[in-house]
């Protein structure tokens, strides 16, 4: 919810009331679908509904924007319809399919005090983390917006291009949440640590490879999104700066997933808060006036490396298993 609030805070001036209402049509189903996705992560099930929803969103946006010529309102409508269908599909799976998450079987629905306490301990820090990261992103966009139109375009498109490189990291994070969560539930601390380090090492290795590819093919990646030579050149330069941070970014992504699987969401919040607000925003504020967009992305690179080191230290000390909400 905090991320949605800050998204509207940033883009409200660029959206009409009609477009915002269209986006909110699917919001309830988005939250319901998100809860389902978290559940299937914890039981190690497939994520076909999530992937199908993204494909439907892309298809719906293409049809409504270009096929019907509805422009930005069409994109909002495509997103809302895809989310609506995905949410209904997730609900149907919960009601009809044979799975550990089936809710049609008889059983106790009583909410216990211990359940509420665990929910509070895990959920509140995660919500605070989302709010802190989203608000920091808003301020970063504010800093970049003062650097000119080319910088704004290059920054936006470079962020989108970089997203192609860390998708694998977030996929491994899903695996680490499921594996560590199951090991903690089985009271196998030794297995929890092995899973955490195995997934983190795998994430670092894959994202190191993606960083090399991003450095080599940065101009080609930028050319996917625009034909403007100035934007491509500046965006490629930013991607090559960011490529050096990819291994440590992978470490922070996957290690945080392992810690969340063990219920140590408070530490994730503190580490992300410090790195994002104490390192990235501070450096970006100091470097942007002198070095422009290069300064902002240098700050991002330094912050991601710092964040990775912090999460690796937390993982190595082992206290994430002792102080987790589920310990």
SELUMLO-186961 format. One record per residue (C-alpha): residue number from 1; z negated, y, x negated; residue in three letters. Coordinates in nm, 2 decimals, padded with zeros to 4 digits. Last residue first. Layout:
N
+-----+--------+--------+--------+------+
!  nr !      Z !      Y !      X ! rest !
+-----+--------+--------+--------+------+
! NUM !      Z !      Y !      X !  ALA !
...
+-----+--------+--------+--------+------+
END
This chain:
327
+-----+--------+--------+--------+------+
!  nr !      Z !      Y !      X ! rest !
+-----+--------+--------+--------+------+
! 327 ! -01.59 ! -01.83 ! -01.26 !  UNK !
! 326 ! -01.37 ! -01.71 ! -00.96 !  UNK !
! 325 ! -01.43 ! -01.34 ! -01.01 !  UNK !
! 324 ! -01.35 ! -01.38 ! -01.37 !  UNK !
! 323 ! -01.62 ! -01.30 ! -01.63 !  UNK !
! 322 ! -01.63 ! -01.63 ! -01.81 !  UNK !
! 321 ! -01.26 ! -01.71 ! -01.80 !  UNK !
! 320 ! -01.15 ! -01.36 ! -01.90 !  UNK !
! 319 ! -01.41 ! -01.38 ! -02.17 !  UNK !
! 318 ! -01.19 ! -01.59 ! -02.39 !  UNK !
! 317 ! -01.17 ! -01.36 ! -02.69 !  UNK !
! 316 ! -00.81 ! -01.45 ! -02.75 !  UNK !
! 315 ! -00.69 ! -01.35 ! -02.40 !  UNK !
! 314 ! -00.86 ! -01.01 ! -02.43 !  UNK !
! 313 ! -00.71 ! -00.96 ! -02.77 !  UNK !
! 312 ! -00.37 ! -01.06 ! -02.64 !  UNK !
! 311 ! -00.41 ! -00.82 ! -02.35 !  UNK !
! 310 ! -00.50 ! -00.53 ! -02.57 !  UNK !
! 309 ! -00.21 ! -00.60 ! -02.81 !  UNK !
! 308 !  00.04 ! -00.61 ! -02.53 !  UNK !
! 307 ! -00.09 ! -00.28 ! -02.39 !  UNK !
! 306 ! -00.06 ! -00.11 ! -02.73 !  UNK !
! 305 !  00.30 ! -00.24 ! -02.76 !  UNK !
! 304 !  00.38 ! -00.12 ! -02.41 !  UNK !
! 303 !  00.22 !  00.22 ! -02.48 !  UNK !
! 302 !  00.42 !  00.27 ! -02.81 !  UNK !
! 301 !  00.75 !  00.19 ! -02.63 !  UNK !
! 300 !  00.67 !  00.42 ! -02.34 !  UNK !
! 299 !  00.58 !  00.71 ! -02.57 !  UNK !
! 298 !  00.90 !  00.65 ! -02.75 !  UNK !
! 297 !  01.07 !  00.66 ! -02.41 !  UNK !
! 296 !  00.92 !  01.00 ! -02.33 !  UNK !
! 295 !  01.00 !  01.14 ! -02.67 !  UNK !
! 294 !  01.36 !  01.03 ! -02.66 !  UNK !
! 293 !  01.38 !  01.20 ! -02.32 !  UNK !
! 292 !  01.32 !  01.54 ! -02.48 !  UNK !
! 291 !  01.20 !  01.55 ! -02.84 !  UNK !
! 290 !  01.00 !  01.87 ! -02.84 !  UNK !
! 289 !  00.89 !  01.93 ! -02.48 !  UNK !
! 288 !  00.87 !  01.55 ! -02.42 !  UNK !
! 287 !  00.64 !  01.46 ! -02.71 !  UNK !
! 286 !  00.30 !  01.59 ! -02.59 !  UNK !
! 285 !  00.33 !  01.50 ! -02.22 !  UNK !
! 284 !  00.49 !  01.17 ! -02.30 !  UNK !
! 283 !  00.22 !  01.09 ! -02.55 !  UNK !
! 282 ! -00.06 !  01.16 ! -02.30 !  UNK !
! 281 !  00.12 !  00.98 ! -02.02 !  UNK !
! 280 !  00.19 !  00.67 ! -02.22 !  UNK !
! 279 ! -00.15 !  00.64 ! -02.41 !  UNK !
! 278 ! -00.45 !  00.73 ! -02.20 !  UNK !
! 277 ! -00.29 !  00.71 ! -01.86 !  UNK !
! 276 ! -00.08 !  00.39 ! -01.89 !  UNK !
! 275 ! -00.27 !  00.22 ! -02.17 !  UNK !
! 274 ! -00.62 !  00.30 ! -02.03 !  UNK !
! 273 ! -00.54 !  00.22 ! -01.67 !  UNK !
! 272 ! -00.35 ! -00.10 ! -01.76 !  UNK !
! 271 ! -00.65 ! -00.23 ! -01.97 !  UNK !
! 270 ! -00.90 ! -00.13 ! -01.70 !  UNK !
! 269 ! -00.70 ! -00.29 ! -01.41 !  UNK !
! 268 ! -00.64 ! -00.61 ! -01.60 !  UNK !
! 267 ! -01.01 ! -00.63 ! -01.69 !  UNK !
! 266 ! -01.10 ! -00.60 ! -01.32 !  UNK !
! 265 ! -00.85 ! -00.87 ! -01.22 !  UNK !
! 264 ! -01.03 ! -01.15 ! -01.40 !  UNK !
! 263 ! -00.98 ! -01.40 ! -01.11 !  UNK !
! 262 ! -00.87 ! -01.69 ! -01.33 !  UNK !
! 261 ! -00.51 ! -01.66 ! -01.20 !  UNK !
! 260 ! -00.54 ! -01.28 ! -01.26 !  UNK !
! 259 ! -00.61 ! -01.35 ! -01.62 !  UNK !
! 258 ! -00.31 ! -01.57 ! -01.66 !  UNK !
! 257 ! -00.09 ! -01.32 ! -01.49 !  UNK !
! 256 ! -00.22 ! -01.04 ! -01.71 !  UNK !
! 255 ! -00.13 ! -01.26 ! -02.01 !  UNK !
! 254 !  00.22 ! -01.30 ! -01.87 !  UNK !
! 253 !  00.30 ! -00.93 ! -01.83 !  UNK !
! 252 !  00.11 ! -00.81 ! -02.13 !  UNK !
! 251 !  00.27 ! -01.06 ! -02.37 !  UNK !
! 250 !  00.61 ! -00.98 ! -02.23 !  UNK !
! 249 !  00.56 ! -00.61 ! -02.30 !  UNK !
! 248 !  00.46 ! -00.71 ! -02.65 !  UNK !
! 247 !  00.79 ! -00.89 ! -02.70 !  UNK !
! 246 !  00.99 ! -00.61 ! -02.53 !  UNK !
! 245 !  00.85 ! -00.32 ! -02.73 !  UNK !
! 244 !  01.13 ! -00.30 ! -02.99 !  UNK !
! 243 !  01.40 ! -00.31 ! -02.71 !  UNK !
! 242 !  01.25 !  00.01 ! -02.57 !  UNK !
! 241 !  01.40 !  00.23 ! -02.84 !  UNK !
! 240 !  01.74 !  00.06 ! -02.80 !  UNK !
! 239 !  01.72 !  00.11 ! -02.42 !  UNK !
! 238 !  01.66 !  00.48 ! -02.47 !  UNK !
! 237 !  01.97 !  00.52 ! -02.70 !  UNK !
! 236 !  02.18 !  00.33 ! -02.45 !  UNK !
! 235 !  02.06 !  00.57 ! -02.18 !  UNK !
! 234 !  02.17 !  00.87 ! -02.39 !  UNK !
! 233 !  02.51 !  00.74 ! -02.46 !  UNK !
! 232 !  02.57 !  00.61 ! -02.11 !  UNK !
! 231 !  02.46 !  00.94 ! -01.95 !  UNK !
! 230 !  02.69 !  01.14 ! -02.18 !  UNK !
! 229 !  02.98 !  00.91 ! -02.12 !  UNK !
! 228 !  02.96 !  00.92 ! -01.74 !  UNK !
! 227 !  03.10 !  00.59 ! -01.60 !  UNK !
! 226 !  02.78 !  00.47 ! -01.45 !  UNK !
! 225 !  02.57 !  00.17 ! -01.36 !  UNK !
! 224 !  02.74 ! -00.12 ! -01.54 !  UNK !
! 223 !  02.82 !  00.12 ! -01.82 !  UNK !
! 222 !  02.45 !  00.13 ! -01.91 !  UNK !
! 221 !  02.44 ! -00.24 ! -01.98 !  UNK !
! 220 !  02.76 ! -00.22 ! -02.19 !  UNK !
! 219 !  02.60 !  00.06 ! -02.39 !  UNK !
! 218 !  02.28 ! -00.14 ! -02.45 !  UNK !
! 217 !  02.46 ! -00.46 ! -02.55 !  UNK !
! 216 !  02.30 ! -00.52 ! -02.90 !  UNK !
! 215 !  01.96 ! -00.36 ! -02.83 !  UNK !
! 214 !  01.94 ! -00.53 ! -02.49 !  UNK !
! 213 !  02.03 ! -00.87 ! -02.65 !  UNK !
! 212 !  01.76 ! -00.83 ! -02.91 !  UNK !
! 211 !  01.51 ! -00.73 ! -02.64 !  UNK !
! 210 !  01.61 ! -01.03 ! -02.43 !  UNK !
! 209 !  01.54 ! -01.26 ! -02.72 !  UNK !
! 208 !  01.20 ! -01.09 ! -02.77 !  UNK !
! 207 !  01.15 ! -01.13 ! -02.39 !  UNK !
! 206 !  01.21 ! -01.50 ! -02.41 !  UNK !
! 205 !  00.97 ! -01.55 ! -02.71 !  UNK !
! 204 !  00.69 ! -01.33 ! -02.56 !  UNK !
! 203 !  00.71 ! -01.50 ! -02.23 !  UNK !
! 202 !  00.69 ! -01.85 ! -02.39 !  UNK !
! 201 !  00.40 ! -01.74 ! -02.60 !  UNK !
! 200 !  00.22 ! -01.61 ! -02.29 !  UNK !
! 199 !  00.30 ! -01.92 ! -02.09 !  UNK !
! 198 !  00.16 ! -02.16 ! -02.36 !  UNK !
! 197 ! -00.14 ! -01.93 ! -02.43 !  UNK !
! 196 ! -00.25 ! -01.92 ! -02.07 !  UNK !
! 195 ! -00.17 ! -02.29 ! -02.00 !  UNK !
! 194 ! -00.38 ! -02.39 ! -02.30 !  UNK !
! 193 ! -00.66 ! -02.17 ! -02.20 !  UNK !
! 192 ! -00.67 ! -02.30 ! -01.84 !  UNK !
! 191 ! -00.65 ! -02.66 ! -01.97 !  UNK !
! 190 ! -00.96 ! -02.61 ! -02.17 !  UNK !
! 189 ! -01.13 ! -02.44 ! -01.88 !  UNK !
! 188 ! -01.06 ! -02.74 ! -01.65 !  UNK !
! 187 ! -01.28 ! -02.68 ! -01.35 !  UNK !
! 186 ! -01.01 ! -02.81 ! -01.11 !  UNK !
! 185 ! -00.99 ! -02.46 ! -00.95 !  UNK !
! 184 ! -00.96 ! -02.31 ! -01.29 !  UNK !
! 183 ! -00.67 ! -02.54 ! -01.37 !  UNK !
! 182 ! -00.50 ! -02.46 ! -01.05 !  UNK !
! 181 ! -00.54 ! -02.08 ! -01.10 !  UNK !
! 180 ! -00.42 ! -02.12 ! -01.46 !  UNK !
! 179 ! -00.10 ! -02.30 ! -01.36 !  UNK !
! 178 ! -00.02 ! -02.08 ! -01.06 !  UNK !
! 177 ! -00.08 ! -01.75 ! -01.22 !  UNK !
! 176 !  00.09 ! -01.86 ! -01.54 !  UNK !
! 175 !  00.40 ! -01.97 ! -01.34 !  UNK !
! 174 !  00.43 ! -01.63 ! -01.16 !  UNK !
! 173 !  00.39 ! -01.46 ! -01.50 !  UNK !
! 172 !  00.68 ! -01.68 ! -01.63 !  UNK !
! 171 !  00.90 ! -01.53 ! -01.35 !  UNK !
! 170 !  00.77 ! -01.18 ! -01.44 !  UNK !
! 169 !  00.88 ! -01.23 ! -01.80 !  UNK !
! 168 !  01.22 ! -01.36 ! -01.69 !  UNK !
! 167 !  01.28 ! -01.04 ! -01.50 !  UNK !
! 166 !  01.21 ! -00.84 ! -01.81 !  UNK !
! 165 !  01.57 ! -00.79 ! -01.93 !  UNK !
! 164 !  01.75 ! -00.70 ! -01.61 !  UNK !
! 163 !  01.48 ! -00.44 ! -01.54 !  UNK !
! 162 !  01.58 ! -00.26 ! -01.86 !  UNK !
! 161 !  01.91 ! -00.17 ! -01.69 !  UNK !
! 160 !  01.72 ! -00.02 ! -01.39 !  UNK !
! 159 !  01.50 !  00.18 ! -01.62 !  UNK !
! 158 !  01.80 !  00.29 ! -01.82 !  UNK !
! 157 !  01.97 !  00.41 ! -01.49 !  UNK !
! 156 !  01.67 !  00.63 ! -01.40 !  UNK !
! 155 !  01.62 !  00.77 ! -01.74 !  UNK !
! 154 !  01.99 !  00.84 ! -01.80 !  UNK !
! 153 !  02.02 !  01.02 ! -01.47 !  UNK !
! 152 !  01.72 !  01.24 ! -01.52 !  UNK !
! 151 !  01.82 !  01.31 ! -01.88 !  UNK !
! 150 !  02.17 !  01.41 ! -01.78 !  UNK !
! 149 !  02.03 !  01.63 ! -01.50 !  UNK !
! 148 !  01.79 !  01.83 ! -01.72 !  UNK !
! 147 !  01.46 !  01.77 ! -01.90 !  UNK !
! 146 !  01.22 !  01.90 ! -01.64 !  UNK !
! 145 !  01.27 !  01.60 ! -01.41 !  UNK !
! 144 !  01.15 !  01.37 ! -01.70 !  UNK !
! 143 !  00.79 !  01.51 ! -01.68 !  UNK !
! 142 !  00.78 !  01.47 ! -01.30 !  UNK !
! 141 !  00.92 !  01.12 ! -01.33 !  UNK !
! 140 !  00.63 !  01.05 ! -01.56 !  UNK !
! 139 !  00.39 !  01.19 ! -01.31 !  UNK !
! 138 !  00.52 !  00.96 ! -01.04 !  UNK !
! 137 !  00.50 !  00.66 ! -01.27 !  UNK !
! 136 !  00.14 !  00.74 ! -01.34 !  UNK !
! 135 !  00.07 !  00.75 ! -00.97 !  UNK !
! 134 !  00.23 !  00.40 ! -00.93 !  UNK !
! 133 !  00.03 !  00.26 ! -01.23 !  UNK !
! 132 ! -00.30 !  00.39 ! -01.11 !  UNK !
! 131 ! -00.24 !  00.29 ! -00.74 !  UNK !
! 130 ! -00.13 ! -00.06 ! -00.84 !  UNK !
! 129 ! -00.43 ! -00.10 ! -01.06 !  UNK !
! 128 ! -00.66 !  00.02 ! -00.79 !  UNK !
! 127 ! -00.51 ! -00.24 ! -00.55 !  UNK !
! 126 ! -00.56 ! -00.51 ! -00.81 !  UNK !
! 125 ! -00.92 ! -00.40 ! -00.88 !  UNK !
! 124 ! -00.99 ! -00.42 ! -00.50 !  UNK !
! 123 ! -00.83 ! -00.76 ! -00.44 !  UNK !
! 122 ! -01.01 ! -00.98 ! -00.69 !  UNK !
! 121 ! -01.37 ! -00.88 ! -00.64 !  UNK !
! 120 ! -01.33 ! -00.80 ! -00.27 !  UNK !
! 119 ! -01.15 ! -01.13 ! -00.20 !  UNK !
! 118 ! -01.42 ! -01.32 ! -00.40 !  UNK !
! 117 ! -01.69 ! -01.15 ! -00.20 !  UNK !
! 116 ! -01.51 ! -01.21 !  00.13 !  UNK !
! 115 ! -01.48 ! -01.58 !  00.05 !  UNK !
! 114 ! -01.84 ! -01.60 ! -00.05 !  UNK !
! 113 ! -01.95 ! -01.45 !  00.28 !  UNK !
! 112 ! -01.75 ! -01.70 !  00.48 !  UNK !
! 111 ! -01.46 ! -01.63 !  00.71 !  UNK !
! 110 ! -01.44 ! -01.91 !  00.97 !  UNK !
! 109 ! -01.10 ! -02.05 !  01.02 !  UNK !
! 108 ! -01.22 ! -02.41 !  01.01 !  UNK !
! 107 ! -00.95 ! -02.67 !  01.06 !  UNK !
! 106 ! -00.68 ! -02.80 !  01.29 !  UNK !
! 105 ! -00.33 ! -02.80 !  01.14 !  UNK !
! 104 ! -00.10 ! -02.52 !  01.24 !  UNK !
! 103 ! -00.16 ! -02.31 !  00.93 !  UNK !
! 102 !  00.06 ! -02.50 !  00.68 !  UNK !
! 101 ! -00.01 ! -02.37 !  00.33 !  UNK !
! 100 ! -00.04 ! -02.71 !  00.17 !  UNK !
!  99 !  00.30 ! -02.79 !  00.31 !  UNK !
!  98 !  00.47 ! -02.96 !  00.60 !  UNK !
!  97 !  00.68 ! -02.68 !  00.76 !  UNK !
!  96 !  00.64 ! -02.54 !  01.10 !  UNK !
!  95 !  00.39 ! -02.26 !  01.12 !  UNK !
!  94 !  00.37 ! -02.14 !  00.75 !  UNK !
!  93 !  00.75 ! -02.19 !  00.71 !  UNK !
!  92 !  00.82 ! -01.99 !  01.03 !  UNK !
!  91 !  00.60 ! -01.71 !  00.91 !  UNK !
!  90 !  00.79 ! -01.70 !  00.58 !  UNK !
!  89 !  01.12 ! -01.69 !  00.77 !  UNK !
!  88 !  01.00 ! -01.41 !  01.00 !  UNK !
!  87 !  00.90 ! -01.21 !  00.69 !  UNK !
!  86 !  01.23 ! -01.27 !  00.52 !  UNK !
!  85 !  01.43 ! -01.16 !  00.83 !  UNK !
!  84 !  01.23 ! -00.84 !  00.87 !  UNK !
!  83 !  01.26 ! -00.76 !  00.50 !  UNK !
!  82 !  01.63 ! -00.81 !  00.51 !  UNK !
!  81 !  01.65 ! -00.59 !  00.82 !  UNK !
!  80 !  01.44 ! -00.31 !  00.67 !  UNK !
!  79 !  01.64 ! -00.31 !  00.34 !  UNK !
!  78 !  01.97 ! -00.30 !  00.52 !  UNK !
!  77 !  01.85 ! -00.02 !  00.74 !  UNK !
!  76 !  01.73 !  00.19 !  00.44 !  UNK !
!  75 !  02.07 !  00.13 !  00.27 !  UNK !
!  74 !  02.25 !  00.24 !  00.59 !  UNK !
!  73 !  02.04 !  00.55 !  00.61 !  UNK !
!  72 !  02.16 !  00.63 !  00.25 !  UNK !
!  71 !  02.53 !  00.60 !  00.33 !  UNK !
!  70 !  02.63 !  00.50 !  00.69 !  UNK !
!  69 !  02.99 !  00.42 !  00.59 !  UNK !
!  68 !  03.00 !  00.10 !  00.80 !  UNK !
!  67 !  03.14 ! -00.12 !  00.52 !  UNK !
!  66 !  03.01 !  00.10 !  00.24 !  UNK !
!  65 !  02.65 !  00.17 !  00.31 !  UNK !
!  64 !  02.58 ! -00.08 !  00.59 !  UNK !
!  63 !  02.77 ! -00.37 !  00.43 !  UNK !
!  62 !  02.65 ! -00.31 !  00.07 !  UNK !
!  61 !  02.29 ! -00.25 !  00.19 !  UNK !
!  60 !  02.29 ! -00.57 !  00.39 !  UNK !
!  59 !  02.43 ! -00.78 !  00.10 !  UNK !
!  58 !  02.18 ! -00.64 ! -00.14 !  UNK !
!  57 !  01.90 ! -00.69 !  00.10 !  UNK !
!  56 !  02.02 ! -01.04 !  00.19 !  UNK !
!  55 !  02.02 ! -01.13 ! -00.18 !  UNK !
!  54 !  01.67 ! -00.99 ! -00.22 !  UNK !
!  53 !  01.55 ! -01.18 !  00.09 !  UNK !
!  52 !  01.70 ! -01.51 ! -00.04 !  UNK !
!  51 !  01.51 ! -01.47 ! -00.37 !  UNK !
!  50 !  01.18 ! -01.42 ! -00.19 !  UNK !
!  49 !  01.25 ! -01.70 !  00.06 !  UNK !
!  48 !  01.35 ! -01.94 ! -00.22 !  UNK !
!  47 !  01.02 ! -01.89 ! -00.41 !  UNK !
!  46 !  00.94 ! -02.26 ! -00.47 !  UNK !
!  45 !  00.59 ! -02.40 ! -00.47 !  UNK !
!  44 !  00.33 ! -02.39 ! -00.74 !  UNK !
!  43 !  00.03 ! -02.39 ! -00.51 !  UNK !
!  42 ! -00.09 ! -02.05 ! -00.63 !  UNK !
!  41 !  00.26 ! -01.91 ! -00.64 !  UNK !
!  40 !  00.32 ! -02.03 ! -00.29 !  UNK !
!  39 !  00.02 ! -01.83 ! -00.17 !  UNK !
!  38 !  00.12 ! -01.51 ! -00.34 !  UNK !
!  37 !  00.47 ! -01.54 ! -00.18 !  UNK !
!  36 !  00.31 ! -01.59 !  00.17 !  UNK !
!  35 !  00.10 ! -01.27 !  00.12 !  UNK !
!  34 !  00.41 ! -01.08 !  00.02 !  UNK !
!  33 !  00.60 ! -01.20 !  00.32 !  UNK !
!  32 !  00.32 ! -01.07 !  00.55 !  UNK !
!  31 !  00.32 ! -00.74 !  00.36 !  UNK !
!  30 !  00.70 ! -00.70 !  00.39 !  UNK !
!  29 !  00.68 ! -00.81 !  00.75 !  UNK !
!  28 !  00.45 ! -00.51 !  00.82 !  UNK !
!  27 !  00.68 ! -00.28 !  00.62 !  UNK !
!  26 !  01.01 ! -00.39 !  00.79 !  UNK !
!  25 !  01.04 ! -00.09 !  01.03 !  UNK !
!  24 !  00.89 !  00.14 !  00.77 !  UNK !
!  23 !  01.22 !  00.18 !  00.59 !  UNK !
!  22 !  01.39 !  00.28 !  00.91 !  UNK !
!  21 !  01.12 !  00.54 !  00.98 !  UNK !
!  20 !  01.17 !  00.68 !  00.64 !  UNK !
!  19 !  01.55 !  00.72 !  00.69 !  UNK !
!  18 !  01.50 !  00.90 !  01.03 !  UNK !
!  17 !  01.24 !  01.14 !  00.88 !  UNK !
!  16 !  01.50 !  01.24 !  00.63 !  UNK !
!  15 !  01.47 !  01.14 !  00.27 !  UNK !
!  14 !  01.51 !  01.35 ! -00.05 !  UNK !
!  13 !  01.19 !  01.56 !  00.01 !  UNK !
!  12 !  00.99 !  01.25 !  00.08 !  UNK !
!  11 !  01.10 !  01.09 ! -00.25 !  UNK !
!  10 !  00.79 !  01.13 ! -00.47 !  UNK !
!   9 !  00.51 !  01.11 ! -00.21 !  UNK !
!   8 !  00.70 !  00.84 ! -00.03 !  UNK !
!   7 !  00.69 !  00.62 ! -00.34 !  UNK !
!   6 !  00.33 !  00.72 ! -00.40 !  UNK !
!   5 !  00.23 !  00.59 ! -00.06 !  UNK !
!   4 !  00.43 !  00.27 ! -00.10 !  UNK !
!   3 !  00.27 !  00.20 ! -00.43 !  UNK !
!   2 ! -00.08 !  00.26 ! -00.28 !  UNK !
!   1 !  00.00 !  00.00 !  00.00 !  UNK !
+-----+--------+--------+--------+------+
END
